[in-house]
Amino acid sequence: DMALGALEACRKQGYAVSVTVLDRSGRTRVALHDDNANPHTIENSMRKAYTALTFRGPSEQLAKRAAANPLVLNLANVITGGGGLPVFEGKDIVGSIGVSGAPGADLDAPCAQAGIDRAMKAQGK
């Protein structure tokens, strides 16, 4: 539900994207690649999801952390672009979602949030 919700939200805006959903351990649970999405969006969506999971916040926040501690950028699979969001149940992080392919990382994040919203609604939350 989460990945499809994000993909459909971006499609409604005319964006061809890739979406990756990770579980709490950082394992890929779902990866979708829309027709006409650029090939690099597959990796970027995973990195955005991984960054959101690792740092427990939106992926674009890593840029602020990196300003104070540039060594965080040496970690594998992290990225500073927007479009990665953590998924919480209460205070517990249960996974993350990353979206890549809209014509600006600031446009990826609303699609990711739409995916989270759809999944939570499907669970009655």
N, C-alpha and C positions, 0 to 999 in steps of 0.2 A: 504493500500500500504506500509506504513512504517513498520509495523510488519512483513508482508510477505517478504519484501525486506531484512530485517535483518535475518529472518529465512533462507531464500534461500541463502544468502551470507555465513552464517555459514555452511549450508549443503554442499555447494560447497567445503568447507575446510574440510569436514568430521566431523563436530561438531554437536552434538545433543544438542539443547539449548531451553531455555524458553525466551520469549520476552514479555515485558509489555510496553504498551504505555499509558501515563497519559495525561489528559487535563490540562489546566492551573490551575485548582482548585485542582489537585491531585487525581481526580477520574479516575479509570481504564476505558479506552475506549476499549482496546483490550488486551487480554492475550492469548498467544499461547504457547503450551508445545509440543515439538517435541517428536516423538517416541524415546525411549531409553535415553531421557534426565533424569538426576537424579531428584528425587522429590524436593530436596531443591532448585533447580534452579528456581522454580516458585516464591518462596518468595524472593530469591536473586534478580531476575530480577525486581520485584516490588520495592524493597528497593533501587536498583541502580537508577531506574527512579525517585523515590521520592527524593533521595539525589540530583540528578542533577537538578530537578525542584526547590527544596527548596534553594539550594545554587547557583543556576543560573550558573552552570559550570559542567564540567565532574566530575563524582562521585569520581574518584581517588584523586581529589584535596582536598577532605575533610581530608585526612591524614595530609596534610600540615597545614590546619586550626586547626586540633585537636592538633598538636604539640604546637601551640601558645595558644590554648584555649581548653583543654581536655574536658571541660563541654559540648561541642557540641556533643560528643559521647553519652551523656545521652538522647538525643532526640530520640523519637520513630522512627523506620523505616529508620534510616540512616545507611549507610555502607561506608567503605572506599575503597572498591574494584572498579577497573575499569570496564567499560561496561555500565555506565549510562551517557547519554548526554542530555542536554537541547535542545529544539527546539525553534528557534526564528523566528519571522517575523519582520524584521528590528531590532529594539531594544526591542521589546516586546516578552516576553517569552509566548509561546502558548501551551507548553506541554513538554514532555520528553519521552525518550525511555530507557529501560534497557534490557540488554542481559546478560544471565548467562548460563554457561555450557561448554564453550570452555575450553581447557586444560590450562588455564591461563587467568586471568582477562584482561591482555593486548591484548588478542586475541578476547575478547568480544566487545571491543570498535569499531574496524573496521567494525564489522557486524552491530552494531548500526548505525554507520555513513552511511553504505550502505543503511540502511532502510530510514534514513533521506533523503539521496540523491534521492532515488527512489520516495519518496513522493513529494519532491520538483519538480522533473522532471515531475511527473504526473500532478502537478499544473501549469506547465509551468514556473517555477522559477529557 
